[in-house]
Amino acid sequence: MDFSLSTKAQSYVERLKAFMQEHVLPAEPEYQAQVQNSPDWKNWKQPAVMEVLKKKARAAGLWNLFLPDGDYGTGLTNVEYAPLAEITGRSSIAPEVFNCNAPDTGNMEVLLKYGSAAQKERWLKPLLAGEIRSAFCMTEPGVASSDATNMQATAVIEGSHVVLNGLKWWSSGIGHPHCRVLIFMGITEPFAAKHRRHSMVLVLRDAPGVEIVRMVPVFGSYDSPFGHGEVRFTNVRVPVDNIIAGPGRGFEIAQGRLGPGRIHHCMRTLGAAERALELLCQRSLQRVAFGKPLAELGGNVDVIANARIMLEQARLLTLKAAWMLDEVGAKGARSEISQIKVAVPNIALQIIDQAIQMHGAAGVSPDFPLADMFATIRTLRIADGPDEVHRALIAKLELAKYRD
């Protein structure tokens, strides 16, 4: 395995680090001051500073970094994108600055890989330009969505139209004032084979019959102006041409979408964990209690050493998964992707929790990014499949080596 970076990728790393230090990290307080944590999503506004940052990032050529397709993105491999994603993971606002924010990244990958020429023209181009945002509507409140075959929403073909019905929630990004298009997943062929029943359909957010019931808070935060919505679809009629890649291919598309999406989450999580460890170390040297710096009290040296060890292990496992995704594709890297999906958030949470503890009461306040990091990354242990589902797949693939 080779994790070395090309000259091109190293140039991106250096430029991105400089941009983060000069523009993004200093803008965090201003961004947060402009965000309203309110369930009244209709009045949410995009912080003006974000649009300024996006224009600067695009002008600097730091745009669509995640796309390995050279015609639409940077043309970097997953291994080469890994350190870039980690750098952006140091700030909760950074991914959007560089047009590398979920679920837009996954939706763009879907359109690039599976979309028709007309779908790419209408939706992919403005997404790539950062002119609009999107949402992904798959999870449902009435069933155990860890098993996506439980899905009850429908996408029934009636002549030249497809009719959507169902209740979705945790539709991330739907609260953003620039959200214009949704990808809806529902049952089209109820009697087909289990993984050939579902379709993915493009639908306008303001289409008749689309109702945003509420925004669902995470640990008390509505994550505005992004938002995770509960959305009701009632007899929403869209042209049959809005089905992506054709009827019955929803699961196929989902698997193609989730591989890169999961690994991107883990890459960014490493960046958050690295920043948390930096804050932990700085605090341990700056604060004195009982006549000594915190770094010299109790078992804090072990805490710091173990955090570094765990973080390096998580990074290497993530790079291996990225290398396999480049070499053999998502199907061949299934175990490794599931491994990092379990390992990286859990390790990051340990480090962030220890950083919070080192900061005392300040650690749970908005004066530091730690509480926000913890809430976001705790959610990742559920998003894109809970730990238990990934462990089950890892064990299944491991046992398959020995069954014969």
Buried (B, 14 or more C-beta within 10 A) or exposed (E): EEBEBEEEBEEBBEBBBEBBEEBBBEBBEBBBEBBEEEBEBEEBEBBEBBEBBBEBBBEBEBBBBBBBEEEBBBEBBBBBBBBBBBBBBBBBBBBBBBBBBBBBBBBBBBBBBBBBEEBBEBBBEBBBEBEBBBBBBBBBEEBEBEEBEEBEBBBBBEEEBBBBBBBBBBBBBBBBBBBBBBBBBBBBBEEEEEBBBBBBBBBBBEBEBBEBEBBBBEEEBBBBBBBBBBBBBEEBBBEBEBBBBEBBBBBBBBEBBBBBBBBBBBBBBBBBBBBBBEBBBBBBEEBEEEEEBBBBBEEBEEBBEBBBEBBEEBBEBBBBBBBBBBEEEBEEBBBBBBBBBBBBBBBBBBBBBBBBBBBEEBBBEEEBBBBBBBBBBBBBBBBBBBBEBBBBBBEEEEEEEEEE
